Amino acid sequence: MKIGVSSYCLDSLMEQGKMTLFEVIDWIAAQGGESVEFVPFAFKLSDEEKGTIDTELIKKVRARAKDAGVEPVNYSVLANLCVEEDEAFEKEIARICHHVDVAAELGVPRMRHDISAFRRPLNQNGLADFDRLLPRMIEGTQRITEYAKTRGVRTLIENHGFFVNGCDRVERVMNGVNHENYGLLLDTGNIACVDEDPTVAAWRLADRAEIVHLKDFYIRTRDPGDTTQFDCGGHWFRSYAGKYLRGSILAQGDLDIWAILGELKKKGFDGNLMIEFEGLEEPAYATAVSLSNARRIWEEV
């Protein structure tokens, strides 16, 4: 088992010009992080519109990670395979396959891609909508993972957002795809977005998980103010059933991180634990404390 950091944790510092991607890699190594997940929000490794890949930059990123002793383990991108127009569906599959090529150039063994848009309207998130779109989700995901296999990249589903989230829905997608090249990235915080118990989710899905995003939330039942529906970058937002959530430093929020890690450990989880902080605290400080807490709690449970 290795504990690392998602580059997403430090996005705001990269966006403000306070850190480069290279400095993020060095920072992770300095904190004792063993691995890194690349999420191309605050940096770009390719041009989707032109279909080009910045191979020179990627070579430098790979070299920096190797020199720092930090293992690149995953590349994560947004995606939406729930589009119902055939032309848009084909275009989205092609776009995701472009990112498979990026992941292959990066030399990462895995790539997580979403299946549904994070901001899908909540009134379209019911089970009837899910059942209607499930065949399309399965088809698109199968085609992507089949292509990814030819590039030496394993694709992953993540319980993310409000539509393709929750233990049952995640397993239904995985069982439908039913491909040797397809696996699971379990997010311990995201499961709370659909009002499921993160500890139970760890117990149910640990056997299928290859990567775990360690995330924590403050949870309230009354409006704390400054609340939006979809802005989860440190502000309060609402779960599917209407609870109020806000990202926190790991083990300082309301999720039982000891119980979650305990279930993973009992099930013999031996993949990558990745810190994914998205709270209001200064991100470098918050991520460092989260990483330290994850390491300490894993030893305690």
Buried (B, 14 or more C-beta within 10 A) or exposed (E): EBBBBBBBBBBBBBEEEEBBBBBBBBBBBEBEBBBBBBBBBBBEBBEBEEEEBBEEBBEEBBEBBEEBEBBBBBBBBBBBBBBEEEEEBEEBBEBBBBBBBBBBBBBBBBBBBBBBBBEBEBEBBEEEBBEEBBEBBBBBBBBBBBBBBEBEBBBBBBBBBBBBBBBEBBBBBBEBBEBEBBBBBBBBBBBBBBBBBBBBBBBBBBEBBBBBBBBBBBBBEEEEEEBEEBEBBBBBBBBBEEBBBBBBBBBBBEBBBBBBBBBBBEBEBEBBBBBBBBBBBEBBEBBBBBBBBBBEBBEEB
